[in-house]
Amino acid sequence: MKTTKELLGARIKELRKARRLSQAQLSEKINIEPKHLSRIEVGRGYPSLNTLEKIGKALDVEMKDFFEFMHFVSDKELNENINKLIRETDKDKLRLALKILRAVIR
């Protein structure tokens, strides 16, 4: 299971690459050493809030976008999250979720 630090770093790297920026280019835009950005991206360091805001501005993403990393979780974690939601949801919401799931899958 990846740590939040590793997931955050992987998400920053994913967003950076989607904008076709190298680590050196992004580092220059946000005024940090490329080595520091590398440590963040591999999950060996946390960015400060100030640095995270600069990264967001440079990549043109909102702060919440950094924490959308469900696609990085394992199949086991995915199943655990789904089962937890099912256990905590009332029958009316489950019926609605089933309709939505059927529409997406079909």
Secondary structure, 3 states (H helix, E strand, C coil): CCCHHHHHHHHHHHHHHHCCCCHHHHHHHHCCCHHHHHHHHCCCCCCCHHHHHHHHHHHCCCHHHHHCCHHHCCHHHHHHHHHHHHHHCCHHHHHHHHHHHHHHHC
